[in-house]
Amino acid sequence: MTNKVKIELNLNEIKELERTLHNELSDPLVETNIALIKSVLLKLKNTIKNNPFFI
């Protein structure tokens, strides 16, 4: 049960990052968008890397 909850939390975190990215992409500042995308991708990579339940 603990493993299932842990996976669901990580999936919710990814969904939250997707929503943030979608909202911020309306910002006209390209540099801000690029920095945000890099930040989201790095956080996603670390989330997957640190979770043994992702293959």
PDB file of N, CA, C and O in Angstrom:
ATOM      1  N   MET A   1       0.830  -1.195   0.000  1.00  0.00           N
ATOM      2  CA  MET A   1       0.000   0.000   0.000  1.00  0.00           C
ATOM      3  C   MET A   1       0.871   1.253   0.000  1.00  0.00           C
ATOM      4  O   MET A   1       0.564   2.214  -0.706  1.00  0.00           O
ATOM      5  N   THR A   2       1.932   1.258   0.766  1.00  0.00           N
ATOM      6  CA  THR A   2       2.815   2.423   0.812  1.00  0.00           C
ATOM      7  C   THR A   2       3.404   2.717  -0.558  1.00  0.00           C
ATOM      8  O   THR A   2       3.488   3.878  -0.961  1.00  0.00           O
ATOM      9  N   ASN A   3       3.807   1.687  -1.273  1.00  0.00           N
ATOM     10  CA  ASN A   3       4.388   1.879  -2.598  1.00  0.00           C
ATOM     11  C   ASN A   3       3.388   2.522  -3.542  1.00  0.00           C
ATOM     12  O   ASN A   3       3.745   3.421  -4.304  1.00  0.00           O
ATOM     13  N   LYS A   4       2.146   2.073  -3.503  1.00  0.00           N
ATOM     14  CA  LYS A   4       1.117   2.625  -4.375  1.00  0.00           C
ATOM     15  C   LYS A   4       0.903   4.110  -4.083  1.00  0.00           C
ATOM     16  O   LYS A   4       0.800   4.916  -5.008  1.00  0.00           O
ATOM     17  N   VAL A   5       0.837   4.467  -2.818  1.00  0.00           N
ATOM     18  CA  VAL A   5       0.655   5.867  -2.436  1.00  0.00           C
ATOM     19  C   VAL A   5       1.832   6.706  -2.923  1.00  0.00           C
ATOM     20  O   VAL A   5       1.643   7.816  -3.420  1.00  0.00           O
ATOM     21  N   LYS A   6       3.036   6.181  -2.781  1.00  0.00           N
ATOM     22  CA  LYS A   6       4.224   6.910  -3.213  1.00  0.00           C
ATOM     23  C   LYS A   6       4.171   7.185  -4.714  1.00  0.00           C
ATOM     24  O   LYS A   6       4.504   8.287  -5.149  1.00  0.00           O
ATOM     25  N   ILE A   7       3.766   6.216  -5.497  1.00  0.00           N
ATOM     26  CA  ILE A   7       3.664   6.399  -6.945  1.00  0.00           C
ATOM     27  C   ILE A   7       2.611   7.452  -7.273  1.00  0.00           C
ATOM     28  O   ILE A   7       2.842   8.313  -8.122  1.00  0.00           O
ATOM     29  N   GLU A   8       1.465   7.392  -6.614  1.00  0.00           N
ATOM     30  CA  GLU A   8       0.403   8.355  -6.884  1.00  0.00           C
ATOM     31  C   GLU A   8       0.850   9.777  -6.548  1.00  0.00           C
ATOM     32  O   GLU A   8       0.515  10.714  -7.272  1.00  0.00           O
ATOM     33  N   LEU A   9       1.594   9.948  -5.471  1.00  0.00           N
ATOM     34  CA  LEU A   9       2.088  11.273  -5.123  1.00  0.00           C
ATOM     35  C   LEU A   9       3.028  11.796  -6.203  1.00  0.00           C
ATOM     36  O   LEU A   9       2.969  12.972  -6.564  1.00  0.00           O
ATOM     37  N   ASN A  10       3.887  10.935  -6.716  1.00  0.00           N
ATOM     38  CA  ASN A  10       4.799  11.374  -7.757  1.00  0.00           C
ATOM     39  C   ASN A  10       4.053  11.720  -9.039  1.00  0.00           C
ATOM     40  O   ASN A  10       4.410  12.683  -9.718  1.00  0.00           O
ATOM     41  N   LEU A  11       3.028  10.956  -9.379  1.00  0.00           N
ATOM     42  CA  LEU A  11       2.235  11.270 -10.561  1.00  0.00           C
ATOM     43  C   LEU A  11       1.503  12.593 -10.372  1.00  0.00           C
ATOM     44  O   LEU A  11       1.385  13.376 -11.314  1.00  0.00           O
ATOM     45  N   ASN A  12       1.011  12.846  -9.165  1.00  0.00           N
ATOM     46  CA  ASN A  12       0.360  14.127  -8.888  1.00  0.00           C
ATOM     47  C   ASN A  12       1.355  15.271  -9.001  1.00  0.00           C
ATOM     48  O   ASN A  12       1.012  16.347  -9.491  1.00  0.00           O
ATOM     49  N   GLU A  13       2.572  15.049  -8.557  1.00  0.00           N
ATOM     50  CA  GLU A  13       3.606  16.076  -8.672  1.00  0.00           C
ATOM     51  C   GLU A  13       3.881  16.388 -10.141  1.00  0.00           C
ATOM     52  O   GLU A  13       4.030  17.551 -10.515  1.00  0.00           O
ATOM     53  N   ILE A  14       3.948  15.356 -10.966  1.00  0.00           N
ATOM     54  CA  ILE A  14       4.178  15.555 -12.399  1.00  0.00           C
ATOM     55  C   ILE A  14       3.015  16.327 -13.015  1.00  0.00           C
ATOM     56  O   ILE A  14       3.235  17.222 -13.830  1.00  0.00           O
ATOM     57  N   LYS A  15       1.796  15.998 -12.642  1.00  0.00           N
ATOM     58  CA  LYS A  15       0.627  16.717 -13.162  1.00  0.00           C
ATOM     59  C   LYS A  15       0.682  18.187 -12.759  1.00  0.00           C
ATOM     60  O   LYS A  15       0.349  19.065 -13.554  1.00  0.00           O
ATOM     61  N   GLU A  16       1.103  18.453 -11.524  1.00  0.00           N
ATOM     62  CA  GLU A  16       1.221  19.838 -11.059  1.00  0.00           C
ATOM     63  C   GLU A  16       2.273  20.594 -11.875  1.00  0.00           C
ATOM     64  O   GLU A  16       2.074  21.758 -12.224  1.00  0.00           O
ATOM     65  N   LEU A  17       3.384  19.933 -12.176  1.00  0.00           N
ATOM     66  CA  LEU A  17       4.419  20.559 -12.995  1.00  0.00           C
ATOM     67  C   LEU A  17       3.896  20.861 -14.396  1.00  0.00           C
ATOM     68  O   LEU A  17       4.205  21.907 -14.966  1.00  0.00           O
ATOM     69  N   GLU A  18       3.111  19.952 -14.943  1.00  0.00           N
ATOM     70  CA  GLU A  18       2.531  20.184 -16.267  1.00  0.00           C
ATOM     71  C   GLU A  18       1.604  21.393 -16.247  1.00  0.00           C
ATOM     72  O   GLU A  18       1.627  22.207 -17.170  1.00  0.00           O
ATOM     73  N   ARG A  19       0.783  21.516 -15.198  1.00  0.00           N
ATOM     74  CA  ARG A  19      -0.119  22.672 -15.090  1.00  0.00           C
ATOM     75  C   ARG A  19       0.681  23.968 -14.967  1.00  0.00           C
ATOM     76  O   ARG A  19       0.351  24.966 -15.608  1.00  0.00           O
ATOM     77  N   THR A  20       1.718  23.953 -14.157  1.00  0.00           N
ATOM     78  CA  THR A  20       2.562  25.133 -13.991  1.00  0.00           C
ATOM     79  C   THR A  20       3.183  25.529 -15.318  1.00  0.00           C
ATOM     80  O   THR A  20       3.185  26.702 -15.689  1.00  0.00           O
ATOM     81  N   LEU A  21       3.709  24.545 -16.028  1.00  0.00           N
ATOM     82  CA  LEU A  21       4.325  24.815 -17.322  1.00  0.00           C
ATOM     83  C   LEU A  21       3.306  25.415 -18.284  1.00  0.00           C
ATOM     84  O   LEU A  21       3.608  26.390 -18.972  1.00  0.00           O
ATOM     85  N   HIS A  22       2.127  24.856 -18.341  1.00  0.00           N
ATOM     86  CA  HIS A  22       1.084  25.351 -19.241  1.00  0.00           C
ATOM     87  C   HIS A  22       0.724  26.800 -18.904  1.00  0.00           C
ATOM     88  O   HIS A  22       0.574  27.627 -19.804  1.00  0.00           O
ATOM     89  N   ASN A  23       0.587  27.105 -17.620  1.00  0.00           N
ATOM     90  CA  ASN A  23       0.227  28.460 -17.196  1.00  0.00           C
ATOM     91  C   ASN A  23       1.341  29.463 -17.500  1.00  0.00           C
ATOM     92  O   ASN A  23       1.067  30.582 -17.934  1.00  0.00           O
ATOM     93  N   GLU A  24       2.576  29.073 -17.277  1.00  0.00           N
ATOM     94  CA  GLU A  24       3.694  29.992 -17.447  1.00  0.00           C
ATOM     95  C   GLU A  24       4.056  30.225 -18.913  1.00  0.00           C
ATOM     96  O   GLU A  24       4.677  31.236 -19.239  1.00  0.00           O
ATOM     97  N   LEU A  25       3.675  29.304 -19.799  1.00  0.00           N
ATOM     98  CA  LEU A  25       4.034  29.475 -21.208  1.00  0.00           C
ATOM     99  C   LEU A  25       3.301  30.644 -21.853  1.00  0.00           C
ATOM    100  O   LEU A  25       3.660  31.059 -22.955  1.00  0.00           O
ATOM    101  N   SER A  26       2.283  31.183 -21.190  1.00  0.00           N
ATOM    102  CA  SER A  26       1.603  32.360 -21.723  1.00  0.00           C
ATOM    103  C   SER A  26       2.428  33.631 -21.490  1.00  0.00           C
ATOM    104  O   SER A  26       2.112  34.686 -22.039  1.00  0.00           O
ATOM    105  N   ASP A  27       3.484  33.528 -20.676  1.00  0.00           N
ATOM    106  CA  ASP A  27       4.385  34.653 -20.408  1.00  0.00           C
ATOM    107  C   ASP A  27       5.163  34.979 -21.678  1.00  0.00           C
ATOM    108  O   ASP A  27       5.745  34.079 -22.283  1.00  0.00           O
ATOM    109  N   PRO A  28       5.188  36.242 -22.097  1.00  0.00           N
ATOM    110  CA  PRO A  28       5.876  36.595 -23.344  1.00  0.00           C
ATOM    111  C   PRO A  28       7.404  36.564 -23.255  1.00  0.00           C
ATOM    112  O   PRO A  28       8.079  36.674 -24.279  1.00  0.00           O
ATOM    113  N   LEU A  29       7.948  36.421 -22.075  1.00  0.00           N
ATOM    114  CA  LEU A  29       9.398  36.429 -21.939  1.00  0.00           C
ATOM    115  C   LEU A  29       9.974  35.055 -22.256  1.00  0.00           C
ATOM    116  O   LEU A  29       9.823  34.115 -21.475  1.00  0.00           O
ATOM    117  N   VAL A  30      10.624  34.946 -23.390  1.00  0.00           N
ATOM    118  CA  VAL A  30      11.150  33.659 -23.841  1.00  0.00           C
ATOM    119  C   VAL A  30      12.172  33.099 -22.861  1.00  0.00           C
ATOM    120  O   VAL A  30      12.167  31.898 -22.591  1.00  0.00           O
ATOM    121  N   GLU A  31      13.037  33.934 -22.330  1.00  0.00           N
ATOM    122  CA  GLU A  31      14.063  33.468 -21.401  1.00  0.00           C
ATOM    123  C   GLU A  31      13.427  32.832 -20.171  1.00  0.00           C
ATOM    124  O   GLU A  31      13.902  31.811 -19.673  1.00  0.00           O
ATOM    125  N   THR A  32      12.358  33.438 -19.690  1.00  0.00           N
ATOM    126  CA  THR A  32      11.648  32.890 -18.538  1.00  0.00           C
ATOM    127  C   THR A  32      11.083  31.521 -18.871  1.00  0.00           C
ATOM    128  O   THR A  32      11.167  30.594 -18.066  1.00  0.00           O
ATOM    129  N   ASN A  33      10.509  31.397 -20.059  1.00  0.00           N
ATOM    130  CA  ASN A  33       9.926  30.120 -20.472  1.00  0.00           C
ATOM    131  C   ASN A  33      10.986  29.036 -20.585  1.00  0.00           C
ATOM    132  O   ASN A  33      10.770  27.907 -20.144  1.00  0.00           O
ATOM    133  N   ILE A  34      12.124  29.370 -21.169  1.00  0.00           N
ATOM    134  CA  ILE A  34      13.202  28.389 -21.319  1.00  0.00           C
ATOM    135  C   ILE A  34      13.705  27.949 -19.946  1.00  0.00           C
ATOM    136  O   ILE A  34      13.910  26.758 -19.713  1.00  0.00           O
ATOM    137  N   ALA A  35      13.903  28.894 -19.048  1.00  0.00           N
ATOM    138  CA  ALA A  35      14.368  28.557 -17.698  1.00  0.00           C
ATOM    139  C   ALA A  35      13.348  27.673 -16.980  1.00  0.00           C
ATOM    140  O   ALA A  35      13.720  26.731 -16.280  1.00  0.00           O
ATOM    141  N   LEU A  36      12.073  27.979 -17.155  1.00  0.00           N
ATOM    142  CA  LEU A  36      11.029  27.184 -16.515  1.00  0.00           C
ATOM    143  C   LEU A  36      11.015  25.760 -17.066  1.00  0.00           C
ATOM    144  O   LEU A  36      10.917  24.798 -16.304  1.00  0.00           O
ATOM    145  N   ILE A  37      11.112  25.626 -18.377  1.00  0.00           N
ATOM    146  CA  ILE A  37      11.117  24.300 -18.997  1.00  0.00           C
ATOM    147  C   ILE A  37      12.302  23.484 -18.488  1.00  0.00           C
ATOM    148  O   ILE A  37      12.148  22.311 -18.150  1.00  0.00           O
ATOM    149  N   LYS A  38      13.477  24.096 -18.434  1.00  0.00           N
ATOM    150  CA  LYS A  38      14.659  23.387 -17.924  1.00  0.00           C
ATOM    151  C   LYS A  38      14.449  22.952 -16.478  1.00  0.00           C
ATOM    152  O   LYS A  38      14.816  21.838 -16.104  1.00  0.00           O
ATOM    153  N   SER A  39      13.866  23.817 -15.672  1.00  0.00           N
ATOM    154  CA  SER A  39      13.611  23.503 -14.270  1.00  0.00           C
ATOM    155  C   SER A  39      12.632  22.339 -14.131  1.00  0.00           C
ATOM    156  O   SER A  39      12.842  21.433 -13.325  1.00  0.00           O
ATOM    157  N   VAL A  40      11.566  22.372 -14.922  1.00  0.00           N
ATOM    158  CA  VAL A  40      10.563  21.308 -14.872  1.00  0.00           C
ATOM    159  C   VAL A  40      11.169  19.983 -15.310  1.00  0.00           C
ATOM    160  O   VAL A  40      10.939  18.954 -14.674  1.00  0.00           O
ATOM    161  N   LEU A  41      11.940  20.001 -16.389  1.00  0.00           N
ATOM    162  CA  LEU A  41      12.550  18.769 -16.883  1.00  0.00           C
ATOM    163  C   LEU A  41      13.543  18.199 -15.869  1.00  0.00           C
ATOM    164  O   LEU A  41      13.604  16.985 -15.676  1.00  0.00           O
ATOM    165  N   LEU A  42      14.310  19.058 -15.229  1.00  0.00           N
ATOM    166  CA  LEU A  42      15.266  18.601 -14.224  1.00  0.00           C
ATOM    167  C   LEU A  42      14.541  17.981 -13.027  1.00  0.00           C
ATOM    168  O   LEU A  42      14.932  16.924 -12.534  1.00  0.00           O
ATOM    169  N   LYS A  43      13.488  18.646 -12.571  1.00  0.00           N
ATOM    170  CA  LYS A  43      12.731  18.106 -11.439  1.00  0.00           C
ATOM    171  C   LYS A  43      12.088  16.770 -11.810  1.00  0.00           C
ATOM    172  O   LYS A  43      12.079  15.840 -11.003  1.00  0.00           O
ATOM    173  N   LEU A  44      11.555  16.674 -13.016  1.00  0.00           N
ATOM    174  CA  LEU A  44      10.950  15.427 -13.475  1.00  0.00           C
ATOM    175  C   LEU A  44      11.993  14.318 -13.553  1.00  0.00           C
ATOM    176  O   LEU A  44      11.741  13.187 -13.137  1.00  0.00           O
ATOM    177  N   LYS A  45      13.164  14.648 -14.087  1.00  0.00           N
ATOM    178  CA  LYS A  45      14.246  13.665 -14.188  1.00  0.00           C
ATOM    179  C   LYS A  45      14.646  13.163 -12.803  1.00  0.00           C
ATOM    180  O   LYS A  45      14.824  11.961 -12.605  1.00  0.00           O
ATOM    181  N   ASN A  46      14.787  14.072 -11.853  1.00  0.00           N
ATOM    182  CA  ASN A  46      15.176  13.688 -10.495  1.00  0.00           C
ATOM    183  C   ASN A  46      14.088  12.874  -9.804  1.00  0.00           C
ATOM    184  O   ASN A  46      14.384  11.949  -9.048  1.00  0.00           O
ATOM    185  N   THR A  47      12.832  13.219 -10.065  1.00  0.00           N
ATOM    186  CA  THR A  47      11.726  12.464  -9.477  1.00  0.00           C
ATOM    187  C   THR A  47      11.752  11.029  -9.966  1.00  0.00           C
ATOM    188  O   THR A  47      11.603  10.097  -9.175  1.00  0.00           O
ATOM    189  N   ILE A  48      11.937  10.849 -11.254  1.00  0.00           N
ATOM    190  CA  ILE A  48      11.961   9.504 -11.831  1.00  0.00           C
ATOM    191  C   ILE A  48      13.207   8.753 -11.373  1.00  0.00           C
ATOM    192  O   ILE A  48      13.135   7.575 -11.022  1.00  0.00           O
ATOM    193  N   LYS A  49      14.344   9.434 -11.378  1.00  0.00           N
ATOM    194  CA  LYS A  49      15.610   8.804 -10.985  1.00  0.00           C
ATOM    195  C   LYS A  49      15.573   8.320  -9.535  1.00  0.00           C
ATOM    196  O   LYS A  49      16.118   7.264  -9.216  1.00  0.00           O
ATOM    197  N   ASN A  50      14.938   9.082  -8.671  1.00  0.00           N
ATOM    198  CA  ASN A  50      14.907   8.752  -7.246  1.00  0.00           C
ATOM    199  C   ASN A  50      13.761   7.821  -6.866  1.00  0.00           C
ATOM    200  O   ASN A  50      13.615   7.466  -5.697  1.00  0.00           O
ATOM    201  N   ASN A  51      12.948   7.423  -7.842  1.00  0.00           N
ATOM    202  CA  ASN A  51      11.821   6.550  -7.549  1.00  0.00           C
ATOM    203  C   ASN A  51      12.034   5.202  -8.217  1.00  0.00           C
ATOM    204  O   ASN A  51      11.963   5.108  -9.442  1.00  0.00           O
ATOM    205  N   PRO A  52      12.294   4.157  -7.442  1.00  0.00           N
ATOM    206  CA  PRO A  52      12.563   2.837  -8.025  1.00  0.00           C
ATOM    207  C   PRO A  52      11.349   2.217  -8.708  1.00  0.00           C
ATOM    208  O   PRO A  52      11.478   1.175  -9.352  1.00  0.00           O
ATOM    209  N   PHE A  53      10.182   2.828  -8.582  1.00  0.00           N
ATOM    210  CA  PHE A  53       8.983   2.257  -9.187  1.00  0.00           C
ATOM    211  C   PHE A  53       8.804   2.688 -10.630  1.00  0.00           C
ATOM    212  O   PHE A  53       7.980   2.121 -11.347  1.00  0.00           O
ATOM    213  N   PHE A  54       9.563   3.683 -11.064  1.00  0.00           N
ATOM    214  CA  PHE A  54       9.561   4.056 -12.472  1.00  0.00           C
ATOM    215  C   PHE A  54      10.602   3.216 -13.183  1.00  0.00           C
ATOM    216  O   PHE A  54      11.701   3.007 -12.668  1.00  0.00           O
ATOM    217  N   ILE A  55      10.261   2.742 -14.351  1.00  0.00           N
ATOM    218  CA  ILE A  55      11.211   1.922 -15.119  1.00  0.00           C
ATOM    219  C   ILE A  55      11.904   2.816 -16.133  1.00  0.00           C
ATOM    220  O   ILE A  55      12.749   2.346 -16.895  1.00  0.00           O
TER     221      ILE A  55
END
